[in-house]
Structures are given as C-alpha cells and as structure tokens.
Amino acid sequence: MNVIRKTVPLPDGREIIIETGKLAKQADGAVMVTLGKTMLLATVCSAQEANPGTDFMPLSVDYKEKFSACGRFPGGFLRREGRPSDYEILISRLVDRALRPLFPDDYHAETFVNVTLYSADGVDAPDALAGLAASAALAVSDIPFGGPISEVRVARIDGEFVINPTMEQLQKADLELIVAATLDNIMMVEGEMKEVSEDVLLNAIKAAHEAIKPQCQVQLDMMEAAGKTEKRQYCHEDNDEDLRRDVREKTYQKAYDIAVSGNADKHCRTAAFEAIVEEYIAAIPEEEATDERKALIKRYYHDVEKDAMRRAILDEGKRLDGRKTNEIRPIWSEVDYLPATHGSAIFTRGETQSLSTVTLGTKLDEKIIDEALITGTDRFLLHYNFPPFSTGEARPSRGVGRREVGHGNLALRALKPVIPENYKYCIRVVSDILESNGSSSMATVCAGTLALMDAGVPISKPVSGIAMGLISENKGKNYAVLSDILGDEDHLGDMDFKVTGTRDGITATQMDIKVDGLSYEILENALRQAHEGRMHILGKITETIAEPRADLKPHVPRIEVITIPKEFIGAVIGPQGKIIQGIQAETGATISIEEEGEVGIVEIAAANRDSIEAALEKVRRITAMPEAGKVYSSTVKSVMPYGVFVEFMPGKEGLLHISEIDYNKYATIEETGLKEGDTFDVKLIEIDKSGKYRLSSRVLKEAPEGWVEPAPRPKSDDRHRGKRERRSDNRDKTRGQHDRR
C-alpha cells in the first residue's frame, strides 16, 4: 500500500486527517477524512466516455450516514438503512452545488461521488467535512476538476467566529453558515442566523474562507504526492467551428433585439427566442438537417442567446423583461383565501406565485426525527411543492425531489427565527408553487409569512426574501447585480444569491456562484442591493396584513397546557393507557403527555372549550393532592365487616368506618344497606402519619336531637401506647413477687 496521510490544523487546535491509499483502491479516487472520532469515506468514479447525446455534466452526489457509526440500529421493519433522509439530501446538495461549476464545460462523463459516515460520537458535525472529503477524493483521482475546494461551518458564538464548532457549541450560535470555496473564490454559502447585519454575514464568509485556504493547499499537496497532477484526456464533444460562427452571425442580432425588447411575458419571450433557431434550421439544406447537426445548432444558439442577454444588461442596462437592475417585479398578495384552512395566503411577484397554507396541530402531529446522529421531534414544518404545471410543462409529477427538499429547507430556516419559543401548537406550512419564473423559494418565504399571520401565529416580525443575480465579465471587473432575478437570468447568469430577513436583520441565506473572480466588493454590493429589495417587498407584505391576527380562527382546535408532578404521569396514563384513553373517549379531547425534568407537560386539545374543560377537570382530579377538611364525592369500592372502602379521588381510597356512616349505631355492615358502586359525599377528616385517610359521611348530616358525641376512637399510636403501658405494669408486678420470694 502507498498510504498518503496529511493533517490540517483547525484554529482551536483540533486536527483534520486526510488519508488515501488504504481503502477503496479500485475507485478512481478515495479518501478517509477524520476529525476526532468522526470518519467519512469519500469515493469518486467517472466513466471513461460520455453517453451519446449528453451535453451536460451528469454528476451524482450522495451523502449517507451509517447507523452503526454511532452504535445504533436503523428503525423500521427491515432494520437497515433505506431511502435518504431529508438531512442526507440537504448535505448531498451542499456538496453538489460546490463541485458542479468546477468541472470542465465539455466534460460529460457520468460521475458519481459518494460520501459515507462510518464513525461518529456526536461531538463533531460530519456535514461540515463532506465537501472536503469529496474534493480530496477528486484531487487524488485523474478526473478533470477545477478545484480543489473545501467546505467549513462557521458559527458566531458569544460574538466570536468559530470554525467547525462542535454540536454542543452550535446550540449557542446566533449565526451558522456552511461556506464552500477554492483557494481564490467563494463557491457556495448556505445558513441561518438570528437577524444579523449584512456586515456580520460578510465577515463570517471571510472568516470561513481563511480557514478553507489551508485545506485546499493540503489537497494540492496530496494530488502531487499521489502523482495525479496530470488528469485524464477526454473528448466528449464534436464541434464544428464553421457552423458555430455561422449560427452566431445569422442569429445574434435577432436574439439581442429580443433581449432588449423588454417583453415581460415569459412564454412569449421564450417562443420568440425559439423561433430564431427554428428559422435557422429551416433554412439549411434538407440533407444537412440531421438530428446530430440540429442538436449542435441548438447548443451553439444557446451560447448566442446567453451572450445576447448578458451584453444587453452590461452594455445597455436592459433586462429581459424591461426592468432596471435594482427593480422588483409587480407584487400582489391576499390572505384568508382558503376559508377552511387555519391560515392561507397568496403571494405573487411577477410570474412567480405561491399559495401557502398553515395548519396548527398538537404534540401528536410533531415530526419524529430518527437519524443516525439526530433524534427527537420537530414542531415547525415547512413543505415546498413544485408541480410541473407551474412552468407550463406537460409531464407527470413524480413526488418530492431533491430540489423541493432544498427549497423548503431554505424557507424553513428563514421563518424559524420568528416563530415564538415554546409555542403550544405544532405548525405546518405548505407552499404550492402555482407559477414560476424565478425565485419560488423566496415567494414561499413571503407567502409563508402572510399565512402565519393570517392563522394568528404570533410571529415576532414579518420576513421577506429576495433572489439576487449577477452578470459579470473580465473576472468581475465589469458587472451588474440584478434584483429579483428571472428564471433565465438565473440559468444564464453567474450567481444566485438568496437573502431573507426582517426589518432588523438577515435570517437565512443561500448563494451559488458559477464564475471565478467574485470579489468581496461584489458580494457587499449585492447584499446592500438585496436589503433595499427586501424592505420594498416587506412593505408590500405589511400592506396586506401588518401583524398576526389577535386570535385563532374559530375552527382551529384550542390547546391548553398544564404541568403535573412527574410522579402523577403514570396515574394519568393508567395501566396500558386505559385512564387517558377513557378521558379522551368521554370528553372528545386529545391528550398528550411528555416528561420534562421533574414535571409532566400535559397538552389537551379539542375543537370546543367544553371538551377541554371536562378533560382538564379529570386530569386535575387525578393529580390533585387530598386536603384534610375538604368534601369529596366518593364511590364504594369494597364492603368489609367494619366499614366500606371508598374511592374519593381518582386512585385515592380510604376506609369509612361503620361508626362514621351516619348517626345510627349499626351492629353489622349489612344493616347500613351499602353496596359496591354506591356514591355519596364524604369529608376527609384527617391524613395520619402513615398516609391513611380518615373519612366521615356522618359529619355532613344533621345530628338528631339529644345526640351526644361519643369519645373519639383511640388513634393507633394511643392503642399501642396503652398496650405497652399494661405490659410494663405486668413486668413490675412480676418483679415485685420475685423480690418477696
């Protein structure tokens, strides 16, 4: 084995170890990355040839966590890892977005990157190492790649930036970002924060980049040590330069005229662009109009269309729909559109539209998280749906894809900071995109804010979001920052930078860079321009509804939350859940109990107040402590010769002595006529030192004339004392007789 091992120090003294040459040697590239007890194996394999007709980069990135990594069994019937969790999909996307722009434009071989967590102790977060592992595997392979890159997590804790904080440290952070970069350029940013300023965000990105640089340099050293500085030769495209020039000469001006025409209708503009290339194809001789040649023409025309759009913006400041670079598309919104939901809103910006709903539920509606390193529940959910009809596509919908998971997660991170802590309701926001032409995730944030306020959820502040774009040339020396980008400006541009926040600061961000040479000056200008756009959109939102409704809608289930002593949890639940099930059946309420420290949190929900009050009363009776001097309704549970045992509180029984039943003097218990199931009031006279209850129903009745209260029965201690005294007297008498003898 030719094992190569390198270390990268972190600012706090911890070390990342990168090793290759020991495992998975038949892959094109493989490395094991270790931090503490966290170990990830990254492998990469790429086909030698591209599939015929492929004109894009078919890259697949999969991040997977083994449950055995932390000594756990997977859930489910099969007890084995199954489909990727949302968390694994999100990490896969983070790595993919950082790697994809750095493959050569003409490299079209199928490429598979797999990153697997094999060991973890829950101290160091493995997701922050996945990008480094994937890039290092590419570095020690012969696959053409414009890296290396690395990813780090940066968090602000107590005002200081910490690189790759532990999972415990992360709980104290008010800013948390994953940043990917090369030695020279930022490639990707994603994270959430608690209303921080643009300057703080920019400084966090800079701090992350400084930590990334040595990690990239170590990969270059490994590449040289492994002898992989020369990458494989390939030819995945057949080009015809004469045809390329001819397509440009005959189509560029026509495409440029459409680009500067300011046509705001997406479908009309798309049809006009397509008509140009169709006209060109129709003009070529029939014998030359092969499928291969048509595909080549369309590829060359795509480059023409891209160049025309970019030149229109850079040279004349004209965008495809006629807006200025900092102009926001027209906005309209509406709340309470769906009367039967708990909250609903429509948000429309240009040709992008979200219909969002809010549903409020109980603890039983929480999402259960059961992943390798993360377990627990989540009370705030946001789901994003992107059906094909939103872009006019005639194709079936095949369920939720990685894009939907990623966009939904960004919107969730944007809104999470304004959800009140310990809110008694579980919240589910669903955003259905009905139209899309750029930045549907930001429309989700805006529609979600409106729907939450319509539902009466007391969010601390409204949140808005905007997507920024970039057109640049000469490594950023000439550039234009675009506010509220269109779909084409995202596809043909150099940056997609999404920023969300309140009036007081940023709550989430996501940035993808597609070009080298993005300076911090450009980033700073983009953030300033994004702030202006966010404030404009926020003003439009608050025109529709300025603050959350004062109360929930009438059809929303009401919830009451009470705490009970920990020792009463079992009494409320009952054997095999019979008590709690009985309460729910009798009252129509839904009850859930969670142990938290030394108390039990009881959540009672129902559609009407009467059901809640009835359930509350039953729970309180079970958990109440008996009080001497208080009158209780009791039920006879058993009949004994000397009295009856009655249940005067749920789970609380005491003896009602035959002498305490009423003012009659009964010789036998049968004379009382009492039987099991009889109910009547009793008074708790006393709770003795042993915890026994002294009950009486006689004291609640009127005494007959001439009644004389009998002397009280001696307490058990008095009886025992009398016996002890008599025994002592007997001993004294015996001793005296002995002495006389």
C-alpha positions in Angstrom: 0.0 0.0 0.0 1.1 3.5 -0.8 -0.7 5.3 2.0 -0.6 9.1 1.9 -1.6 10.9 5.1 -2.0 14.7 5.6 -3.2 16.8 8.5 -4.9 20.2 8.6 -5.0 22.1 11.9 -8.1 24.0 12.9 -7.9 27.3 14.6 -8.8 25.8 18.0 -6.0 23.1 17.9 -8.1 20.2 16.6 -6.7 18.4 13.5 -8.4 17.0 10.4 -6.6 14.0 9.0 -6.9 13.1 5.3 -5.7 9.6 4.2 -5.7 7.9 0.8 -4.2 4.6 -0.5 -5.6 2.3 2.2 -9.4 1.9 1.4 -11.5 1.6 -1.8 -8.4 1.5 -4.1 -10.4 0.4 -7.1 -12.4 3.7 -7.2 -10.9 6.5 -9.3 -10.3 8.4 -6.0 -10.9 7.6 -2.4 -10.0 9.3 0.9 -10.9 8.9 4.6 -11.3 12.2 6.4 -11.1 12.1 10.2 -11.8 14.7 12.9 -11.7 13.3 16.5 -13.9 10.1 16.3 -15.8 11.3 13.2 -14.7 9.5 10.0 -16.1 9.9 6.5 -15.1 7.8 3.4 -15.4 9.7 0.1 -15.1 7.9 -3.2 -15.4 9.1 -6.8 -15.9 7.2 -10.0 -16.2 8.6 -13.5 -16.9 6.9 -16.8 -14.2 7.0 -19.4 -16.7 8.0 -22.1 -19.8 10.1 -22.3 -23.1 8.7 -23.3 -24.1 9.6 -26.8 -26.1 12.8 -27.0 -25.2 14.0 -23.5 -24.5 17.8 -23.5 -24.4 18.4 -19.7 -22.5 17.3 -16.6 -24.2 14.1 -15.3 -22.9 14.4 -11.7 -24.5 12.5 -8.8 -23.5 13.2 -5.3 -24.8 11.1 -2.4 -24.1 11.6 1.3 -25.1 8.7 3.6 -24.9 8.1 7.3 -24.5 4.6 8.7 -26.4 4.0 11.9 -23.6 1.7 13.0 -21.3 4.8 13.0 -22.7 5.7 16.4 -23.8 2.3 17.6 -27.4 2.4 16.7 -29.9 0.1 14.8 -31.9 1.7 12.0 -35.6 2.0 12.5 -38.3 0.3 10.5 -39.2 -3.3 10.0 -36.1 -4.3 8.0 -33.7 -2.6 10.4 -31.4 -1.4 7.6 -30.6 1.9 6.0 -33.2 2.8 3.4 -34.0 5.9 1.3 -32.0 9.0 2.1 -33.4 11.3 4.8 -34.1 15.0 4.1 -30.9 15.8 6.1 -28.8 13.5 3.9 -30.3 15.0 0.8 -29.5 18.5 2.0 -25.9 17.6 2.6 -25.7 16.0 -0.8 -27.0 19.2 -2.3 -24.4 21.3 -0.5 -21.6 19.2 -1.9 -23.1 19.0 -5.4 -23.5 22.8 -5.6 -19.9 23.4 -4.7 -18.4 20.8 -7.1 -20.6 21.1 -10.2 -19.4 24.5 -11.5 -15.8 23.4 -11.4 -16.0 20.5 -13.9 -14.9 21.5 -17.4 -17.8 22.7 -19.6 -17.1 20.0 -22.2 -16.8 17.1 -19.7 -19.9 14.9 -20.0 -19.0 11.6 -18.5 -21.2 10.1 -15.8 -19.5 10.9 -12.4 -20.5 9.6 -9.0 -19.4 11.0 -5.7 -20.3 9.1 -2.6 -19.6 10.3 1.0 -20.3 7.9 3.8 -20.2 8.5 7.5 -18.6 5.4 9.1 -17.8 6.6 12.6 -19.2 9.4 14.8 -19.5 10.2 18.5 -21.9 13.1 18.3 -19.2 15.7 19.1 -18.1 16.9 15.7 -20.7 17.5 13.0 -19.8 15.4 9.9 -21.7 17.5 7.4 -19.0 20.2 7.6 -16.4 17.7 6.4 -18.4 16.2 3.5 -17.3 18.8 0.9 -13.6 18.5 1.9 -13.8 14.7 1.6 -15.5 14.8 -1.8 -12.9 17.3 -3.2 -10.0 15.4 -1.8 -11.2 12.2 -3.5 -11.3 14.1 -6.8 -7.9 15.5 -6.1 -6.3 12.1 -5.8 -8.1 10.9 -9.0 -7.4 11.5 -12.6 -10.8 13.1 -13.2 -10.6 16.6 -14.7 -11.7 19.1 -12.0 -11.1 22.8 -11.4 -10.7 22.5 -7.7 -9.8 21.7 -5.1 -12.5 23.2 -2.9 -13.4 22.7 0.8 -16.4 23.4 2.9 -16.4 24.6 6.5 -19.1 25.6 9.0 -18.7 29.0 10.6 -20.7 30.0 13.6 -20.8 33.1 15.7 -20.7 32.2 19.4 -20.6 35.0 22.0 -19.5 37.4 19.3 -16.6 35.3 18.0 -16.5 33.3 14.8 -15.8 29.6 15.4 -14.7 27.2 12.5 -16.4 23.8 12.5 -17.8 24.1 16.1 -18.9 21.1 18.0 -22.5 20.1 18.0 -22.8 21.4 21.6 -21.2 24.7 20.7 -23.6 25.1 17.8 -26.5 25.3 20.2 -25.2 28.7 21.4 -24.7 30.3 18.0 -26.7 33.2 16.6 -25.2 32.7 13.1 -24.4 29.4 11.4 -23.2 29.0 7.8 -21.7 26.3 5.6 -19.3 28.0 3.2 -17.6 26.3 0.2 -14.6 27.9 -1.6 -11.5 27.4 -3.7 -8.2 28.9 -2.8 -9.3 32.1 -4.5 -13.1 32.2 -4.7 -16.3 31.6 -2.8 -18.4 29.0 -4.5 -21.4 28.4 -2.2 -22.9 29.7 1.0 -25.9 28.5 3.0 -27.1 29.0 6.5 -29.3 30.7 9.1 -28.9 33.5 11.6 -30.8 35.5 14.1 -31.4 38.8 12.4 -27.7 39.8 11.9 -26.5 42.6 9.7 -25.0 42.4 6.2 -21.6 43.3 7.6 -21.7 40.4 10.1 -22.7 38.0 7.3 -19.8 39.2 5.1 -17.3 38.9 7.9 -18.4 35.4 8.6 -17.9 34.4 4.9 -14.4 35.9 5.0 -13.5 34.0 8.2 -14.7 30.8 6.6 -12.6 31.4 3.5 -9.5 31.9 5.6 -10.0 28.5 7.2 -10.6 26.9 3.8 -7.4 28.0 2.1 -5.1 25.7 4.1 -7.5 22.8 3.4 -7.3 23.4 -0.3 -3.5 23.6 -0.2 -3.2 20.2 1.6 -5.3 18.7 -1.2 -2.9 20.1 -3.8 0.0 18.5 -1.8 -1.9 15.2 -1.8 -2.5 15.4 -5.5 1.2 15.8 -6.2 2.1 13.0 -3.7 -0.3 10.7 -5.4 1.0 11.6 -8.9 -2.4 12.9 -10.1 -1.4 16.4 -11.3 -2.0 15.3 -14.9 -5.6 14.5 -15.4 -7.2 12.1 -18.0 -7.6 13.0 -21.6 -11.1 13.1 -23.0 -13.2 14.2 -25.9 -16.9 14.4 -25.1 -17.9 16.9 -27.8 -17.6 17.0 -31.6 -17.6 20.6 -32.6 -17.9 22.4 -36.0 -16.3 25.8 -35.6 -17.5 26.9 -39.0 -21.1 26.1 -38.0 -20.6 27.8 -34.7 -19.5 31.0 -36.5 -22.4 30.8 -39.0 -25.0 30.3 -36.2 -23.7 33.4 -34.4 -23.5 35.6 -37.5 -27.1 34.8 -38.5 -28.8 34.7 -35.1 -27.0 37.1 -32.7 -28.6 40.4 -33.7 -32.1 38.8 -33.7 -31.5 37.4 -30.2 -30.1 40.7 -29.0 -33.2 42.6 -30.3 -35.4 40.3 -28.3 -33.2 40.6 -25.2 -33.5 44.4 -25.2 -37.2 44.5 -26.2 -38.4 44.4 -22.6 -41.1 41.7 -23.3 -42.3 40.8 -19.7 -44.3 37.7 -20.8 -42.1 34.6 -20.2 -43.8 32.4 -22.7 -43.9 34.9 -25.5 -40.3 35.8 -25.0 -39.3 32.1 -25.0 -41.3 31.5 -28.2 -39.6 34.4 -29.9 -36.1 33.1 -28.9 -37.0 29.6 -30.1 -38.4 30.9 -33.4 -34.9 32.3 -34.3 -33.2 28.9 -34.1 -36.1 27.1 -35.8 -35.8 29.6 -38.6 -32.1 28.9 -38.9 -32.7 25.1 -39.0 -35.4 25.5 -41.6 -33.0 27.4 -43.9 -30.3 24.7 -44.1 -30.4 22.1 -46.9 -32.6 19.1 -46.1 -29.7 16.7 -46.5 -27.7 18.6 -43.8 -30.6 18.7 -41.3 -29.6 15.6 -39.4 -30.5 15.1 -35.8 -26.9 15.4 -34.8 -26.5 18.7 -36.7 -29.7 20.1 -35.2 -28.5 19.3 -31.7 -25.2 21.1 -32.5 -27.0 24.1 -33.8 -29.2 24.4 -30.7 -26.2 24.1 -28.5 -24.4 26.9 -30.3 -27.5 29.0 -30.3 -27.9 28.6 -26.6 -24.5 30.3 -26.3 -25.7 33.1 -28.6 -28.8 33.6 -26.5 -26.8 33.7 -23.3 -24.3 36.2 -24.8 -27.1 38.4 -26.1 -28.8 38.6 -22.7 -25.6 39.4 -20.9 -24.5 42.1 -23.4 -27.9 43.8 -23.1 -27.5 44.1 -19.4 -23.8 45.0 -19.3 -23.9 47.4 -22.3 -27.3 49.0 -22.0 -28.6 48.1 -18.6 -31.7 46.4 -20.1 -33.0 43.2 -18.6 -35.1 40.6 -20.5 -38.4 41.9 -19.1 -37.5 45.6 -19.4 -36.7 46.3 -15.7 -33.8 48.2 -14.3 -31.1 46.2 -12.5 -32.5 47.1 -9.0 -36.2 47.0 -9.9 -38.6 44.5 -8.3 -41.4 43.0 -10.3 -45.1 43.9 -9.5 -46.4 42.3 -6.3 -49.8 41.5 -5.1 -50.9 39.3 -2.2 -54.0 38.1 -0.4 -54.8 36.4 2.9 -57.6 34.1 4.1 -58.1 32.9 0.5 -59.0 29.4 1.6 -61.7 29.7 4.3 -61.5 26.2 5.8 -57.7 26.2 6.4 -56.2 27.5 9.7 -54.4 30.1 7.7 -53.7 30.8 4.0 -52.2 33.4 1.7 -51.3 34.0 -2.0 -48.1 35.8 -2.8 -47.5 36.8 -6.5 -44.4 38.6 -7.7 -44.3 39.0 -11.5 -44.8 35.5 -12.9 -43.9 33.6 -9.7 -46.8 32.7 -7.4 -47.1 30.7 -4.1 -50.3 29.5 -2.5 -49.4 28.7 1.1 -51.4 27.2 4.0 -50.8 26.9 7.7 -52.1 24.0 9.8 -51.9 24.1 13.6 -51.7 20.8 15.4 -50.9 19.1 18.7 -47.9 17.3 20.0 -49.2 14.2 18.3 -48.6 15.9 15.0 -44.9 16.5 15.6 -42.3 15.2 13.1 -40.3 12.3 14.6 -36.6 12.6 13.7 -34.7 9.3 13.8 -31.4 9.7 12.0 -28.0 8.3 12.8 -26.9 11.3 14.9 -30.0 13.3 15.3 -33.1 12.1 17.2 -36.1 13.9 18.6 -39.1 15.8 17.3 -39.8 18.9 15.3 -42.8 21.2 15.9 -42.2 23.6 13.0 -42.5 22.0 9.5 -42.4 23.6 6.0 -43.1 21.7 2.8 -42.5 23.1 -0.7 -44.1 21.6 -3.8 -43.2 22.5 -7.4 -45.7 20.8 -9.8 -44.9 20.8 -13.5 -47.8 23.0 -14.4 -46.2 25.9 -12.6 -43.9 26.3 -15.6 -46.4 25.1 -18.2 -44.8 21.7 -18.6 -46.9 18.8 -19.8 -45.4 16.0 -17.7 -46.4 13.9 -14.7 -45.5 14.8 -11.2 -43.3 12.1 -9.6 -43.3 13.2 -6.0 -40.9 15.2 -4.0 -37.4 15.6 -5.4 -34.1 17.0 -4.0 -34.9 20.5 -5.3 -38.2 20.6 -3.3 -36.4 19.4 -0.2 -33.7 22.1 -0.6 -36.0 25.0 -1.3 -38.3 24.0 1.5 -35.4 23.9 3.9 -34.2 27.3 3.0 -37.7 28.8 3.6 -38.0 27.0 6.9 -34.7 28.4 8.1 -35.8 31.9 7.0 -39.0 31.7 9.1 -37.9 29.6 12.1 -36.2 32.5 14.0 -39.5 34.5 14.2 -41.6 31.5 15.5 -42.2 32.0 19.3 -40.3 29.7 21.5 -42.3 27.0 23.3 -45.3 27.8 21.2 -48.0 25.3 22.2 -49.1 24.4 18.7 -47.2 22.3 16.1 -47.1 24.3 12.9 -47.0 23.0 9.3 -46.6 25.5 6.4 -47.2 24.1 2.9 -46.2 26.2 -0.2 -47.6 25.1 -3.5 -45.9 27.0 -6.4 -48.6 27.7 -8.9 -46.5 29.8 -11.3 -42.7 30.0 -11.5 -40.3 32.4 -13.3 -37.5 32.8 -10.8 -37.1 32.7 -7.0 -40.1 30.5 -6.0 -38.3 29.8 -2.7 -38.4 33.5 -1.8 -42.1 33.6 -2.8 -42.5 30.7 -0.3 -41.0 32.8 2.5 -43.2 35.8 1.7 -46.4 33.7 1.4 -45.5 31.7 4.5 -45.2 34.9 6.5 -48.6 36.1 5.3 -50.2 32.7 6.0 -48.7 32.5 9.5 -50.1 36.0 10.4 -53.4 35.0 8.9 -53.5 32.0 11.1 -52.9 34.1 14.2 -49.4 32.6 14.9 -47.7 35.4 17.0 -44.5 35.6 14.9 -42.1 38.2 16.3 -41.7 40.0 12.9 -42.7 39.6 9.2 -40.0 38.1 7.0 -39.4 38.8 3.3 -36.9 37.3 0.8 -35.3 38.2 -2.5 -33.1 36.5 -5.0 -30.1 38.4 -6.4 -28.3 37.7 -9.7 -25.0 38.7 -11.3 -23.8 39.3 -14.8 -20.0 39.8 -14.9 -17.0 39.7 -17.2 -13.2 40.1 -17.0 -13.2 38.3 -13.6 -15.6 40.7 -12.1 -14.1 43.9 -13.3 -17.3 44.7 -15.2 -20.5 43.5 -13.6 -24.2 44.2 -12.9 -26.1 43.0 -9.8 -29.7 42.1 -10.5 -32.5 42.3 -8.0 -35.4 39.7 -8.1 -34.0 37.6 -10.9 -36.0 35.8 -13.6 -35.5 32.1 -14.3 -33.5 32.9 -17.4 -31.3 35.3 -15.5 -30.6 32.6 -13.0 -29.9 30.0 -15.7 -27.7 32.3 -17.9 -26.2 34.4 -15.1 -23.2 34.0 -12.8 -24.8 34.0 -9.3 -28.0 33.0 -7.5 -27.9 34.8 -4.1 -31.0 34.5 -1.9 -31.4 36.6 1.2 -34.2 36.6 3.7 -34.8 38.7 6.8 -36.9 41.1 8.9 -36.5 44.8 9.1 -33.8 44.3 11.8 -31.6 41.7 10.1 -30.9 38.6 8.0 -32.5 35.3 9.0 -31.2 33.0 6.2 -29.2 33.0 3.0 -28.2 30.7 0.1 -25.7 31.6 -2.5 -24.4 29.7 -5.6 -21.5 31.1 -7.7 -21.0 29.9 -11.2 -18.0 32.0 -12.2 -14.4 32.6 -11.0 -13.4 36.0 -9.7 -16.3 37.0 -7.4 -14.8 39.7 -5.2 -16.0 40.7 -1.7 -16.8 44.1 -3.2 -19.4 42.4 -5.5 -20.8 40.5 -2.5 -21.1 43.6 -0.4 -22.9 45.5 -3.2 -25.2 42.5 -3.7 -26.1 42.5 0.0 -26.8 46.2 0.0 -29.0 46.0 -3.0 -30.7 42.9 -1.5 -31.5 44.9 1.6 -33.3 47.6 -0.4 -35.3 44.9 -2.3 -36.2 43.1 0.9 -37.5 46.3 2.5 -39.6 47.0 -0.6 -41.2 43.5 -0.5 -41.7 43.7 3.2 -43.7 46.9 2.7 -45.9 45.2 0.2 -46.5 42.3 2.7 -47.5 44.5 5.6 -49.9 46.4 3.3 -51.8 43.1 3.1 -51.6 42.3 6.8 -49.5 44.2 9.2 -49.3 41.9 12.1 -50.7 38.5 13.2 -54.4 38.2 13.9 -55.3 38.7 17.6 -56.9 35.3 17.8 -57.0 32.0 16.1 -59.9 31.2 13.7 -63.0 29.7 15.2 -62.4 26.2 13.6 -58.8 25.9 14.9 -58.5 23.4 17.7 -57.8 25.0 21.1 -55.0 23.8 23.2 -54.4 24.1 27.0 -51.1 23.1 28.5 -50.6 22.3 32.2 -47.8 20.8 34.2 -48.2 18.0 36.7 -45.7 16.4 39.2 -43.6 13.8 37.5 -44.9 11.0 39.8 -48.5 11.5 38.5 -47.7 10.8 34.9 -48.4 7.1 35.3 -51.6 7.8 37.1 -53.0 9.9 34.3 -52.0 7.4 31.7 -53.2 4.4 33.7 -52.4 0.7 33.1 -52.0 0.1 29.4 -53.2 3.6 28.8 -56.7 2.9 30.0 -57.2 6.1 32.0 -56.0 8.5 29.4 -58.0 6.7 26.7 -61.1 6.8 28.8 -60.7 10.5 29.4 -60.4 11.1 25.6 -63.4 8.9 24.8 -65.6 10.7 27.4 -64.6 14.2 26.6 -63.7 14.2 22.9 -60.4 15.9 23.7 -56.9 14.8 22.6 -54.3 14.4 25.4 -50.6 14.0 25.2 -48.0 13.9 28.0 -44.3 14.5 27.9 -41.9 14.1 30.7 -39.6 17.1 31.1 -37.3 17.2 34.1 -39.3 16.8 37.3 -42.7 17.6 35.7 -45.0 16.2 33.1 -46.2 18.5 30.3 -49.9 17.8 29.6 -51.3 19.1 26.4 -55.1 19.0 25.9 -56.6 19.9 22.6 -60.2 19.9 21.4 -62.5 21.7 18.9 -64.6 23.3 21.7 -64.0 24.8 25.2 -66.4 22.4 27.0 -64.3 19.3 25.9 -61.1 20.9 27.1 -62.6 21.9 30.5 -64.0 18.5 31.0 -60.7 16.8 30.3 -58.8 19.4 32.4 -61.1 18.6 35.4 -60.5 14.9 35.1 -56.7 15.3 34.8 -56.7 17.7 37.8 -58.7 15.3 39.9 -56.2 12.6 39.2 -53.2 14.8 40.0 -54.7 16.7 42.9 -53.5 16.1 46.5 -56.1 15.2 49.1 -56.8 18.0 51.6 -58.0 17.5 55.1 -61.3 19.2 55.8 -62.4 19.0 52.1 -65.6 17.3 51.0 -65.4 14.8 48.1 -67.8 12.7 46.1 -67.0 9.0 46.8 -67.8 5.6 45.4 -67.9 2.4 47.4 -65.2 0.0 46.1 -65.5 -2.8 48.7 -67.5 -3.7 51.7 -65.9 -5.0 54.9 -67.4 -6.1 58.3 -66.1 -2.9 60.0 -66.9 -0.4 57.2 -66.6 0.3 53.5 -63.6 1.4 51.4 -64.5 4.3 49.1 -62.6 6.0 46.3 -63.0 9.7 47.0 -60.4 10.9 44.3 -59.1 9.0 41.3 -56.6 6.5 42.6 -57.3 7.6 46.3 -59.1 5.2 48.6 -59.9 5.3 52.3 -61.9 3.5 55.0 -65.2 4.9 56.0 -65.7 3.2 59.4 -69.1 1.8 60.3 -69.4 4.4 63.1 -68.8 7.3 60.6 -71.5 6.4 58.1 -74.3 8.2 60.0 -75.8 8.7 63.5 -77.3 5.2 63.7 -75.4 2.5 65.8 -75.1 -0.5 63.4 -74.3 -3.9 64.7 -73.3 -5.2 61.2 -72.4 -3.6 58.0 -75.3 -5.3 56.3 -77.7 -3.1 58.3 -76.3 0.0 56.5 -77.5 -1.2 53.2 -74.3 0.0 51.5 -73.0 -1.9 48.5 -70.3 -1.6 45.9 -70.9 1.2 43.4 -73.0 3.4 45.8 -71.9 7.1 45.6 -72.2 9.8 48.3 -70.2 12.6 49.8 -67.6 12.2 52.4 -65.4 14.6 54.3 -61.7 14.0 54.7 -61.2 14.4 58.5 -57.5 13.7 58.7 -54.5 12.2 57.0 -52.4 10.3 59.6 -48.7 10.0 59.7 -48.8 6.7 57.8 -50.7 8.4 54.9 -54.1 6.7 55.7 -57.2 8.8 55.2 -59.9 9.2 57.9 -63.2 9.7 56.3 -66.7 10.5 57.5 -70.1 11.0 55.9 -71.8 11.3 59.3 -70.4 14.8 59.9 -72.1 16.0 56.8 -75.5 15.1 58.1 -77.7 16.9 60.8 -77.3 15.3 64.2 -80.5 14.0 65.9 -81.9 15.9 68.9 -80.1 15.0 72.1 -77.2 13.4 70.4 -74.0 13.2 72.5 -70.8 12.9 70.5 -69.0 9.7 71.7 -65.5 9.8 72.8 -63.1 9.6 69.8 -61.7 6.2 69.0 -58.1 6.0 70.1 -55.6 6.5 67.5 -53.4 3.6 66.6 -50.5 5.1 68.4 -52.6 5.6 71.6 -53.8 1.9 71.4 -50.2 0.7 71.1 -49.1 3.0 73.9 -51.8 1.5 76.2 -50.7 -2.0 75.4 -47.1 -1.0 76.1 -48.1 0.5 79.5 -50.0 -2.6 80.5 -47.1 -4.8 79.6 -44.8 -2.6 81.7 -47.2 -2.9 84.7 -47.2 -6.6 84.4 -43.4 -6.8 84.4 -43.3 -4.6 87.5 -45.8 -6.9 89.4 -43.8 -10.0 88.4 -40.5 -8.4 89.6 -42.1 -7.5 92.9 -43.3 -11.0 93.6 -39.9 -12.4 92.8 -38.3 -10.0 95.2 -40.7 -11.1 98.1 -39.8 -14.7 97.4 
